[in-house]
Amino acid sequence: MGSFELNDRIRSDSQMASVLGLCQLRLMNDRRWPWLLLIPQRPEIEEVYQLTPLDQTLLTFEMCETARALKQVTGCEKVNIGALGNHVRQLHMHVIARNPGDPAWPGPAWGVGNAEPYDTNDAADLIAAILDAL
């Protein structure tokens, strides 16, 4: 096993928010949805079951705390959490704030339209609020 390296697509589509106990917390650069990613900092992991039992527990905890903070900050009606990995095989969890009337409601946010990048200040403000809520 090598050392942890972040997938290039994840790096280009998101920005670093923080490092939690296990995961990098990143903000997707698409202001249509407050959309966070959790990437366990373990090399060559594609599936949750490949993590140790302790890392599985940490991932679950960090995912739930991130979802709670996202809902608190955004006031969204629903938080979607998922891991697909069809395009990017590196294990990463999506935590997305959703509301009726958003561009994909009630369907999934993946692959809908084109991303609308954040203004630098707006992204920084959202990240700060999420970190505060964590």
C-alpha atoms as an extended CHARMM CRD file, in Angstrom:
* protein
*
       134  EXT
         1         1  MET       CA              0.0000000000        0.0000000000        0.0000000000  PROA      1               0.0000000000
         2         2  GLY       CA              1.2270000000        3.4850000000       -0.8860000000  PROA      2               0.0000000000
         3         3  SER       CA              0.5780000000        6.7730000000        0.8420000000  PROA      3               0.0000000000
         4         4  PHE       CA             -2.7150000000        8.6500000000        0.5770000000  PROA      4               0.0000000000
         5         5  GLU       CA             -3.0850000000       10.7300000000       -2.5750000000  PROA      5               0.0000000000
         6         6  LEU       CA             -6.1880000000       12.7280000000       -3.4170000000  PROA      6               0.0000000000
         7         7  ASN       CA             -7.7830000000       11.9310000000       -6.7720000000  PROA      7               0.0000000000
         8         8  ASP       CA             -7.1270000000       14.6640000000       -9.3640000000  PROA      8               0.0000000000
         9         9  ARG       CA            -10.8020000000       15.0560000000      -10.2810000000  PROA      9               0.0000000000
        10        10  ILE       CA            -11.8070000000       15.5270000000       -6.6450000000  PROA      10              0.0000000000
        11        11  ARG       CA             -9.0000000000       18.0740000000       -6.2550000000  PROA      11              0.0000000000
        12        12  SER       CA            -10.0900000000       20.0510000000       -9.3290000000  PROA      12              0.0000000000
        13        13  ASP       CA            -13.8510000000       19.9600000000       -8.5690000000  PROA      13              0.0000000000
        14        14  SER       CA            -13.5970000000       20.9610000000       -4.8920000000  PROA      14              0.0000000000
        15        15  GLN       CA            -11.6530000000       22.9510000000       -2.3660000000  PROA      15              0.0000000000
        16        16  MET       CA            -10.2110000000       21.9320000000        0.9480000000  PROA      16              0.0000000000
        17        17  ALA       CA            -12.2350000000       22.9510000000        3.9830000000  PROA      17              0.0000000000
        18        18  SER       CA            -10.5020000000       21.0260000000        6.7610000000  PROA      18              0.0000000000
        19        19  VAL       CA             -8.9390000000       17.7760000000        7.8420000000  PROA      19              0.0000000000
        20        20  LEU       CA            -11.0670000000       15.8740000000       10.3300000000  PROA      20              0.0000000000
        21        21  GLY       CA             -9.8980000000       12.8250000000       12.2850000000  PROA      21              0.0000000000
        22        22  LEU       CA            -10.0530000000       10.4690000000        9.2980000000  PROA      22              0.0000000000
        23        23  CYS       CA            -11.2710000000       12.4850000000        6.3400000000  PROA      23              0.0000000000
        24        24  GLN       CA            -10.4790000000       15.4950000000        4.2800000000  PROA      24              0.0000000000
        25        25  LEU       CA            -13.5720000000       17.6990000000        4.2490000000  PROA      25              0.0000000000
        26        26  ARG       CA            -13.9570000000       19.4760000000        0.9170000000  PROA      26              0.0000000000
        27        27  LEU       CA            -16.5380000000       21.8210000000       -0.6270000000  PROA      27              0.0000000000
        28        28  MET       CA            -17.6580000000       21.0310000000       -4.1620000000  PROA      28              0.0000000000
        29        29  ASN       CA            -17.3400000000       24.1180000000       -6.3480000000  PROA      29              0.0000000000
        30        30  ASP       CA            -21.0240000000       24.2390000000       -7.3200000000  PROA      30              0.0000000000
        31        31  ARG       CA            -23.1640000000       26.8410000000       -5.5750000000  PROA      31              0.0000000000
        32        32  ARG       CA            -26.4400000000       25.2610000000       -6.7500000000  PROA      32              0.0000000000
        33        33  TRP       CA            -26.2130000000       22.9350000000       -3.7610000000  PROA      33              0.0000000000
        34        34  PRO       CA            -24.1380000000       23.2330000000       -0.6200000000  PROA      34              0.0000000000
        35        35  TRP       CA            -22.2410000000       20.0270000000       -1.3490000000  PROA      35              0.0000000000
        36        36  LEU       CA            -19.4940000000       18.5850000000        0.8270000000  PROA      36              0.0000000000
        37        37  LEU       CA            -17.1770000000       15.6470000000        0.2960000000  PROA      37              0.0000000000
        38        38  LEU       CA            -15.5520000000       13.4410000000        2.9040000000  PROA      38              0.0000000000
        39        39  ILE       CA            -12.4990000000       11.5380000000        1.6940000000  PROA      39              0.0000000000
        40        40  PRO       CA            -10.9230000000        9.0370000000        4.0960000000  PROA      40              0.0000000000
        41        41  GLN       CA             -7.1860000000        9.6790000000        4.0810000000  PROA      41              0.0000000000
        42        42  ARG       CA             -6.2400000000        6.0720000000        3.5440000000  PROA      42              0.0000000000
        43        43  PRO       CA             -4.3300000000        4.8400000000        0.4860000000  PROA      43              0.0000000000
        44        44  GLU       CA             -5.9570000000        2.7060000000       -2.2020000000  PROA      44              0.0000000000
        45        45  ILE       CA             -9.4140000000        2.5190000000       -0.5930000000  PROA      45              0.0000000000
        46        46  GLU       CA            -12.3940000000        2.2800000000       -2.9410000000  PROA      46              0.0000000000
        47        47  GLU       CA            -15.1040000000        0.7920000000       -0.7260000000  PROA      47              0.0000000000
        48        48  VAL       CA            -16.2390000000        1.3580000000        2.8650000000  PROA      48              0.0000000000
        49        49  TYR       CA            -15.7380000000       -2.3180000000        3.7240000000  PROA      49              0.0000000000
        50        50  GLN       CA            -12.0220000000       -1.9630000000        2.8830000000  PROA      50              0.0000000000
        51        51  LEU       CA            -11.5870000000        0.3780000000        5.8580000000  PROA      51              0.0000000000
        52        52  THR       CA            -10.7150000000       -1.0830000000        9.2480000000  PROA      52              0.0000000000
        53        53  PRO       CA            -13.6560000000       -1.3690000000       11.6520000000  PROA      53              0.0000000000
        54        54  LEU       CA            -12.3430000000        1.6550000000       13.5830000000  PROA      54              0.0000000000
        55        55  ASP       CA            -12.0580000000        3.7130000000       10.3860000000  PROA      55              0.0000000000
        56        56  GLN       CA            -15.5900000000        2.6490000000        9.4070000000  PROA      56              0.0000000000
        57        57  THR       CA            -16.7990000000        3.9960000000       12.7540000000  PROA      57              0.0000000000
        58        58  LEU       CA            -14.8630000000        7.2490000000       12.3320000000  PROA      58              0.0000000000
        59        59  LEU       CA            -16.2420000000        7.6930000000        8.8070000000  PROA      59              0.0000000000
        60        60  THR       CA            -19.7970000000        7.2080000000       10.0580000000  PROA      60              0.0000000000
        61        61  PHE       CA            -19.2500000000        9.7000000000       12.8790000000  PROA      61              0.0000000000
        62        62  GLU       CA            -17.6460000000       12.3300000000       10.6210000000  PROA      62              0.0000000000
        63        63  MET       CA            -20.3700000000       11.8400000000        8.0110000000  PROA      63              0.0000000000
        64        64  CYS       CA            -23.1540000000       12.3130000000       10.5570000000  PROA      64              0.0000000000
        65        65  GLU       CA            -21.5080000000       15.3490000000       12.1520000000  PROA      65              0.0000000000
        66        66  THR       CA            -20.9530000000       16.8910000000        8.7190000000  PROA      66              0.0000000000
        67        67  ALA       CA            -24.5960000000       16.2840000000        7.7670000000  PROA      67              0.0000000000
        68        68  ARG       CA            -25.7690000000       17.8240000000       11.0540000000  PROA      68              0.0000000000
        69        69  ALA       CA            -23.5640000000       20.8950000000       10.5470000000  PROA      69              0.0000000000
        70        70  LEU       CA            -24.6720000000       21.2870000000        6.9190000000  PROA      70              0.0000000000
        71        71  LYS       CA            -28.3530000000       21.1700000000        7.9010000000  PROA      71              0.0000000000
        72        72  GLN       CA            -27.7680000000       23.6230000000       10.7590000000  PROA      72              0.0000000000
        73        73  VAL       CA            -25.9320000000       26.1060000000        8.5260000000  PROA      73              0.0000000000
        74        74  THR       CA            -28.1620000000       25.8960000000        5.4500000000  PROA      74              0.0000000000
        75        75  GLY       CA            -31.5690000000       25.1650000000        6.9710000000  PROA      75              0.0000000000
        76        76  CYS       CA            -32.1000000000       22.6750000000        4.1410000000  PROA      76              0.0000000000
        77        77  GLU       CA            -35.1040000000       20.3650000000        4.1470000000  PROA      77              0.0000000000
        78        78  LYS       CA            -33.1120000000       17.1990000000        3.4120000000  PROA      78              0.0000000000
        79        79  VAL       CA            -29.5010000000       16.0720000000        3.5200000000  PROA      79              0.0000000000
        80        80  ASN       CA            -28.5100000000       13.4980000000        0.8930000000  PROA      80              0.0000000000
        81        81  ILE       CA            -25.5600000000       11.2530000000        1.7060000000  PROA      81              0.0000000000
        82        82  GLY       CA            -24.0890000000        8.8500000000       -0.7800000000  PROA      82              0.0000000000
        83        83  ALA       CA            -21.0780000000        7.1520000000       -2.2920000000  PROA      83              0.0000000000
        84        84  LEU       CA            -21.1390000000        6.0940000000       -5.9180000000  PROA      84              0.0000000000
        85        85  GLY       CA            -17.5620000000        5.8790000000       -7.1470000000  PROA      85              0.0000000000
        86        86  ASN       CA            -18.4460000000        5.1000000000      -10.7460000000  PROA      86              0.0000000000
        87        87  HSD       CA            -16.3640000000        7.9790000000      -12.1650000000  PROA      87              0.0000000000
        88        88  VAL       CA            -13.9390000000        8.4350000000       -9.2710000000  PROA      88              0.0000000000
        89        89  ARG       CA            -13.0520000000        5.1350000000       -7.6440000000  PROA      89              0.0000000000
        90        90  GLN       CA            -11.3340000000        6.6440000000       -4.5840000000  PROA      90              0.0000000000
        91        91  LEU       CA            -13.7140000000        6.3070000000       -1.6340000000  PROA      91              0.0000000000
        92        92  HSD       CA            -15.4900000000        9.5880000000       -0.9880000000  PROA      92              0.0000000000
        93        93  MET       CA            -18.8290000000       10.4050000000        0.5880000000  PROA      93              0.0000000000
        94        94  HSD       CA            -21.1270000000       13.1170000000       -0.7530000000  PROA      94              0.0000000000
        95        95  VAL       CA            -23.1030000000       15.1620000000        1.7850000000  PROA      95              0.0000000000
        96        96  ILE       CA            -25.5120000000       17.4570000000       -0.0540000000  PROA      96              0.0000000000
        97        97  ALA       CA            -28.0500000000       20.0150000000        1.2200000000  PROA      97              0.0000000000
        98        98  ARG       CA            -31.3070000000       19.6620000000       -0.7450000000  PROA      98              0.0000000000
        99        99  ASN       CA            -34.5250000000       21.6520000000       -0.9350000000  PROA      99              0.0000000000
       100       100  PRO       CA            -37.7150000000       21.4190000000       -2.9930000000  PROA      100             0.0000000000
       101       101  GLY       CA            -37.2610000000       23.5490000000       -6.0710000000  PROA      101             0.0000000000
       102       102  ASP       CA            -33.4930000000       23.0750000000       -6.3470000000  PROA      102             0.0000000000
       103       103  PRO       CA            -32.3580000000       22.3220000000       -9.9300000000  PROA      103             0.0000000000
       104       104  ALA       CA            -32.6240000000       18.5270000000       -9.5100000000  PROA      104             0.0000000000
       105       105  TRP       CA            -35.3360000000       18.1030000000       -6.8660000000  PROA      105             0.0000000000
       106       106  PRO       CA            -36.4610000000       15.4430000000       -6.0840000000  PROA      106             0.0000000000
       107       107  GLY       CA            -33.9230000000       13.5070000000       -8.1730000000  PROA      107             0.0000000000
       108       108  PRO       CA            -30.2170000000       13.0870000000       -7.4950000000  PROA      108             0.0000000000
       109       109  ALA       CA            -27.8630000000       16.0470000000       -7.8680000000  PROA      109             0.0000000000
       110       110  TRP       CA            -25.2770000000       14.0640000000       -9.8450000000  PROA      110             0.0000000000
       111       111  GLY       CA            -24.9460000000       14.9590000000      -13.5120000000  PROA      111             0.0000000000
       112       112  VAL       CA            -27.6040000000       17.6880000000      -13.5650000000  PROA      112             0.0000000000
       113       113  GLY       CA            -26.7480000000       20.7150000000      -15.6900000000  PROA      113             0.0000000000
       114       114  ASN       CA            -23.4530000000       22.5220000000      -15.3580000000  PROA      114             0.0000000000
       115       115  ALA       CA            -21.7130000000       23.4520000000      -12.1400000000  PROA      115             0.0000000000
       116       116  GLU       CA            -22.0180000000       27.0970000000      -11.0960000000  PROA      116             0.0000000000
       117       117  PRO       CA            -18.7570000000       28.0070000000       -9.3260000000  PROA      117             0.0000000000
       118       118  TYR       CA            -18.7580000000       29.8310000000       -6.0170000000  PROA      118             0.0000000000
       119       119  ASP       CA            -17.5320000000       33.3620000000       -5.6120000000  PROA      119             0.0000000000
       120       120  THR       CA            -14.3640000000       33.0540000000       -3.5120000000  PROA      120             0.0000000000
       121       121  ASN       CA            -15.8790000000       34.9560000000       -0.5810000000  PROA      121             0.0000000000
       122       122  ASP       CA            -19.1060000000       32.9380000000       -0.6270000000  PROA      122             0.0000000000
       123       123  ALA       CA            -17.1750000000       29.6570000000       -0.5370000000  PROA      123             0.0000000000
       124       124  ALA       CA            -14.9840000000       30.9060000000        2.3150000000  PROA      124             0.0000000000
       125       125  ASP       CA            -18.0540000000       32.0550000000        4.2690000000  PROA      125             0.0000000000
       126       126  LEU       CA            -19.8120000000       28.7070000000        3.8330000000  PROA      126             0.0000000000
       127       127  ILE       CA            -16.7020000000       26.7720000000        4.8370000000  PROA      127             0.0000000000
       128       128  ALA       CA            -16.2520000000       28.9780000000        7.9180000000  PROA      128             0.0000000000
       129       129  ALA       CA            -19.8930000000       28.4590000000        8.9370000000  PROA      129             0.0000000000
       130       130  ILE       CA            -19.6420000000       24.6710000000        8.4780000000  PROA      130             0.0000000000
       131       131  LEU       CA            -16.4250000000       24.5030000000       10.5040000000  PROA      131             0.0000000000
       132       132  ASP       CA            -18.0200000000       26.6350000000       13.1970000000  PROA      132             0.0000000000
       133       133  ALA       CA            -20.9910000000       24.2520000000       13.3630000000  PROA      133             0.0000000000
       134       134  LEU       CA            -18.6840000000       21.2460000000       13.5640000000  PROA      134             0.0000000000
